[in-house]
Amino acid sequence: MTLNRQDKEYISVGVSVAAGCKRCFEVHVKEARFQGVAEDEIVDSMNIALDVRERAQEIMKEHGLKVLGRKLAQLVTGEDEEGGEKAAPPGTRIEELTAAACAFAVNCERSLERHQANARAAGATDEEIQEAVRISQFIKGKAASLCCKRI
């Protein structure tokens, strides 16, 4: 099964936010609306992306402190006392595909693995996960090329 146009644009909105590309976001919000994605779904996609970005930032901070040999006592990381990822309830198929694509956009392996597993549990196929990641790759590349033009 492949993703329909609405699903692709839902994912693209989130990835645009995760990649921090305002121009990509504007293009994909316009296309999402054209494809019939509801405003509240667009906001949901944005929130997924922002949550993934925040988690990636926490994971990177934790990693940086570990590399520097610092204690993590005051760092809230979303991990349990044994160091394992706290189980968040999985979202819907499209939410988890979007979260996986956003995790790819922000280079967060731990989140990518978790959201891929959640997407599969929610009924997504490997083909759909790969398609979501390809969307992310494309948008990341466009965002980078737009920034490079400014240098």
DOMAR-445061 format. One record per residue (C-alpha): x, y, z negated; residue number from 1; residue in three letters. Coordinates in steps of 0.25 Angstrom, whole numbers. Layout:
BEGIN
SEDO  x  y  z  num  residuo
SEDO  X  Y  Z  NUM  ala
...
REM end
This chain:
BEGIN
SEDO  x  y  z  num  residuo
SEDO  0  0  0  1  met
SEDO  5  14  3  2  thr
SEDO  2  27  -3  3  leu
SEDO  -9  35  2  4  asn
SEDO  -8  50  5  5  arg
SEDO  -14  55  -8  6  gln
SEDO  -5  46  -16  7  asp
SEDO  8  50  -8  8  lys
SEDO  4  65  -11  9  glu
SEDO  1  62  -25  10  tyr
SEDO  15  56  -27  11  ile
SEDO  21  67  -18  12  ser
SEDO  15  78  -27  13  val
SEDO  22  72  -39  14  gly
SEDO  35  69  -33  15  val
SEDO  36  84  -28  16  ser
SEDO  34  88  -43  17  val
SEDO  44  78  -47  18  ala
SEDO  54  82  -37  19  ala
SEDO  51  97  -41  20  gly
SEDO  48  101  -26  21  cys
SEDO  38  112  -26  22  lys
SEDO  37  112  -11  23  arg
SEDO  35  97  -10  24  cys
SEDO  24  99  -21  25  phe
SEDO  17  109  -13  26  glu
SEDO  17  101  -1  27  val
SEDO  12  88  -8  28  his
SEDO  1  95  -16  29  val
SEDO  -4  101  -3  30  lys
SEDO  -4  87  3  31  glu
SEDO  -9  80  -9  32  ala
SEDO  -21  89  -9  33  arg
SEDO  -23  87  6  34  phe
SEDO  -23  72  3  35  gln
SEDO  -34  73  -7  36  gly
SEDO  -25  72  -20  37  val
SEDO  -33  79  -31  38  ala
SEDO  -27  90  -39  39  glu
SEDO  -27  82  -52  40  asp
SEDO  -19  71  -45  41  glu
SEDO  -9  81  -40  42  ile
SEDO  -8  86  -54  43  val
SEDO  -6  72  -59  44  asp
SEDO  5  69  -49  45  ser
SEDO  12  82  -53  46  met
SEDO  11  78  -68  47  asn
SEDO  17  64  -65  48  ile
SEDO  29  70  -58  49  ala
SEDO  31  80  -70  50  leu
SEDO  30  68  -80  51  asp
SEDO  40  60  -72  52  val
SEDO  50  72  -71  53  arg
SEDO  49  74  -86  54  glu
SEDO  51  60  -89  55  arg
SEDO  63  60  -79  56  ala
SEDO  69  72  -86  57  gln
SEDO  67  65  -100  58  glu
SEDO  74  52  -94  59  ile
SEDO  86  60  -89  60  met
SEDO  87  68  -102  61  lys
SEDO  88  55  -109  62  glu
SEDO  98  49  -100  63  his
SEDO  107  62  -101  64  gly
SEDO  107  61  -116  65  leu
SEDO  110  46  -116  66  lys
SEDO  122  49  -106  67  val
SEDO  127  60  -115  68  leu
SEDO  126  51  -127  69  gly
SEDO  115  60  -134  70  arg
SEDO  104  55  -143  71  lys
SEDO  90  55  -138  72  leu
SEDO  83  56  -151  73  ala
SEDO  75  69  -147  74  gln
SEDO  73  66  -133  75  leu
SEDO  58  61  -129  76  val
SEDO  60  52  -118  77  thr
SEDO  48  43  -117  78  gly
SEDO  55  31  -121  79  glu
SEDO  52  22  -133  80  asp
SEDO  61  19  -144  81  glu
SEDO  68  8  -137  82  glu
SEDO  71  16  -125  83  gly
SEDO  61  11  -116  84  gly
SEDO  51  19  -107  85  glu
SEDO  38  22  -115  86  lys
SEDO  27  15  -107  87  ala
SEDO  18  26  -101  88  ala
SEDO  5  21  -95  89  pro
SEDO  6  20  -80  90  pro
SEDO  -1  29  -71  91  gly
SEDO  -9  26  -59  92  thr
SEDO  -3  20  -47  93  arg
SEDO  -1  34  -40  94  ile
SEDO  3  41  -53  95  glu
SEDO  14  30  -55  96  glu
SEDO  18  31  -40  97  leu
SEDO  20  46  -42  98  thr
SEDO  27  45  -55  99  ala
SEDO  37  35  -48  100  ala
SEDO  39  44  -36  101  ala
SEDO  41  56  -46  102  cys
SEDO  51  48  -54  103  ala
SEDO  59  45  -41  104  phe
SEDO  58  60  -38  105  ala
SEDO  65  63  -51  106  val
SEDO  75  52  -51  107  asn
SEDO  70  45  -63  108  cys
SEDO  72  30  -62  109  glu
SEDO  66  26  -75  110  arg
SEDO  53  33  -72  111  ser
SEDO  53  28  -58  112  leu
SEDO  54  14  -63  113  glu
SEDO  43  16  -73  114  arg
SEDO  33  23  -63  115  his
SEDO  36  12  -52  116  gln
SEDO  32  1  -62  117  ala
SEDO  20  9  -66  118  asn
SEDO  16  11  -52  119  ala
SEDO  17  -4  -49  120  arg
SEDO  9  -6  -61  121  ala
SEDO  -2  3  -56  122  ala
SEDO  -3  -4  -43  123  gly
SEDO  7  3  -34  124  ala
SEDO  15  -5  -24  125  thr
SEDO  30  -5  -22  126  asp
SEDO  27  2  -8  127  glu
SEDO  19  13  -15  128  glu
SEDO  30  15  -25  129  ile
SEDO  41  16  -14  130  gln
SEDO  32  26  -6  131  glu
SEDO  31  35  -18  132  ala
SEDO  46  35  -20  133  val
SEDO  47  38  -5  134  arg
SEDO  38  50  -7  135  ile
SEDO  47  54  -19  136  ser
SEDO  60  53  -10  137  gln
SEDO  54  61  1  138  phe
SEDO  49  72  -9  139  ile
SEDO  62  72  -16  140  lys
SEDO  70  74  -3  141  gly
SEDO  61  85  2  142  lys
SEDO  62  92  -12  143  ala
SEDO  77  91  -11  144  ala
SEDO  78  96  3  145  ser
SEDO  69  108  0  146  leu
SEDO  79  111  -12  147  cys
SEDO  91  109  -3  148  cys
SEDO  86  119  7  149  lys
SEDO  87  130  -4  150  arg
SEDO  101  127  -7  151  ile
REM end
